[in-house]
Amino acid sequence: MALDVGDRRIGVALSDPTGLLATPHSAVDRKYAKPSDIDEIAGIARENDVEAIIVGLPRSLSGRLGDQAKLVTTFVSELSTRIDLPVSTVDERYTTVQAERMLRESGRQPSRDRGRVDASAAAVMLQAYLDSQR
C-alpha cells in the first residue's frame, strides 16, 4: 500500500497480490481528529491484506525536507505506532505531476477530482517502488 499524504486528503494505492502492478484505490479525507484518518487507513489495509505501507515524503528539488515533509514525518510516526505493519517513506517528487499527466492522457480532467489525482500519485509512487524491488 502507498499513501500520498496531503493537508486535505490522503491518496491510497494498492498493488496486485503478485506485487507487479499498482493501482489507485481511494482518497481518505483528512479529519484532524487523528485516530479517524489512521483508523480508515488501517481498515483499508486489513480489507486488502496489505503487508507493508510506503508513504511519500515530499522533498524539495534540492532534496531537502521542508515544512510539509515534517508534517508527513509526524504522520508516519503516528501511523507506525498504531498499525502492526512495516511503514517506510519514499521520495515522492514529481508523482503528482506524473499522475495529472496520465489522467489528462486518459481523457480525465485532474482539476475536477483532486482525490483521484492523490490516489493516482500514490499509485505512481507505489509502481516505482515495486519496480525498484525487482
CORZIDA-V403690 format. One record per residue. N is the residue number from 0. RES is the residue in one small letter. SS is DSSP state (alpha for helix, beta for strand, coil for the rest). OMEGA is omega as a letter, one per 20 degrees, with the letter a starting at -180 (999 if undefined). D_CENTER is the distance of its C-alpha to the mean C-alpha in Angstrom with 2 decimals. Layout:
N_RES_SS_OMEGA_D_CENTER ; N_RES_SS_OMEGA_D_CENTER
//
This chain:
0_m_coil_r_7.58 ; 1_a_beta_r_4.14 ; 2_l_beta_r_1.83 ; 3_d_beta_a_2.74 ; 4_v_beta_r_5.90 ; 5_g_coil_a_8.99 ; 6_d_coil_a_12.54 ; 7_r_coil_a_12.90 ; 8_r_beta_r_9.78 ; 9_i_beta_r_6.38 ; 10_g_beta_a_4.80 ; 11_v_beta_r_4.88 ; 12_a_beta_r_6.30 ; 13_l_beta_r_9.27 ; 14_s_beta_r_11.97 ; 15_d_coil_a_15.61 ; 16_p_coil_a_17.87 ; 17_t_coil_a_19.18 ; 18_g_coil_a_15.97 ; 19_l_coil_a_16.96 ; 20_l_coil_r_14.90 ; 21_a_beta_r_11.26 ; 22_t_beta_r_11.13 ; 23_p_beta_r_9.22 ; 24_h_beta_a_9.84 ; 25_s_beta_r_9.74 ; 26_a_beta_r_8.94 ; 27_v_beta_r_10.13 ; 28_d_beta_r_12.68 ; 29_r_coil_r_12.97 ; 30_k_coil_a_16.20 ; 31_y_coil_r_17.42 ; 32_a_coil_a_19.40 ; 33_k_alpha_a_16.88 ; 34_p_alpha_a_17.70 ; 35_s_alpha_r_16.69 ; 36_d_alpha_a_12.94 ; 37_i_alpha_r_12.86 ; 38_d_alpha_r_15.42 ; 39_e_alpha_r_13.54 ; 40_i_alpha_r_10.52 ; 41_a_alpha_r_13.39 ; 42_g_alpha_r_15.16 ; 43_i_alpha_r_12.59 ; 44_a_alpha_r_12.50 ; 45_r_alpha_a_16.32 ; 46_e_alpha_a_16.91 ; 47_n_coil_r_15.22 ; 48_d_coil_a_16.65 ; 49_v_coil_a_13.51 ; 50_e_coil_a_14.89 ; 51_a_beta_r_12.23 ; 52_i_beta_r_8.74 ; 53_i_beta_a_7.13 ; 54_v_beta_r_5.45 ; 55_g_beta_r_5.85 ; 56_l_beta_a_9.36 ; 57_p_coil_r_11.03 ; 58_r_beta_r_14.49 ; 59_s_coil_r_17.48 ; 60_l_coil_r_19.18 ; 61_s_coil_r_21.52 ; 62_g_coil_a_18.86 ; 63_r_coil_r_19.54 ; 64_l_beta_r_17.38 ; 65_g_coil_a_17.96 ; 66_d_alpha_a_17.79 ; 67_q_alpha_r_14.14 ; 68_a_alpha_r_13.35 ; 69_k_alpha_r_15.78 ; 70_l_alpha_r_14.14 ; 71_v_alpha_r_10.79 ; 72_t_alpha_r_13.18 ; 73_t_alpha_r_14.95 ; 74_f_alpha_a_12.04 ; 75_v_alpha_r_11.38 ; 76_s_alpha_r_15.15 ; 77_e_alpha_r_15.41 ; 78_l_alpha_a_12.87 ; 79_s_alpha_a_14.75 ; 80_t_alpha_a_18.02 ; 81_r_alpha_a_17.32 ; 82_i_coil_a_15.78 ; 83_d_coil_r_17.75 ; 84_l_coil_r_15.24 ; 85_p_beta_r_14.58 ; 86_v_beta_r_11.65 ; 87_s_beta_r_11.31 ; 88_t_beta_r_9.84 ; 89_v_beta_r_9.84 ; 90_d_beta_a_11.01 ; 91_e_coil_a_8.92 ; 92_r_coil_r_12.23 ; 93_y_coil_a_13.04 ; 94_t_alpha_r_9.86 ; 95_t_alpha_r_10.54 ; 96_v_alpha_r_14.16 ; 97_q_alpha_a_13.78 ; 98_a_alpha_r_11.96 ; 99_e_alpha_r_14.76 ; 100_r_alpha_r_17.35 ; 101_m_alpha_r_16.51 ; 102_l_alpha_r_16.64 ; 103_r_alpha_a_19.92 ; 104_e_alpha_r_21.29 ; 105_s_coil_r_20.80 ; 106_g_coil_r_22.74 ; 107_r_coil_r_20.19 ; 108_q_coil_a_20.20 ; 109_p_alpha_a_16.79 ; 110_s_alpha_a_18.52 ; 111_r_alpha_a_19.41 ; 112_d_coil_a_16.10 ; 113_r_alpha_r_13.42 ; 114_g_alpha_r_11.29 ; 115_r_alpha_r_11.62 ; 116_v_alpha_a_10.70 ; 117_d_alpha_r_7.34 ; 118_a_alpha_r_6.74 ; 119_s_alpha_r_8.61 ; 120_a_alpha_r_6.93 ; 121_a_alpha_r_3.85 ; 122_a_alpha_r_7.27 ; 123_v_alpha_r_9.03 ; 124_m_alpha_a_7.26 ; 125_l_alpha_r_7.79 ; 126_q_alpha_r_11.18 ; 127_a_alpha_r_12.20 ; 128_y_alpha_r_11.62 ; 129_l_alpha_r_13.58 ; 130_d_alpha_a_16.16 ; 131_s_alpha_a_16.72 ; 132_q_alpha_a_17.47 ; 133_r_coil_999_20.27
//
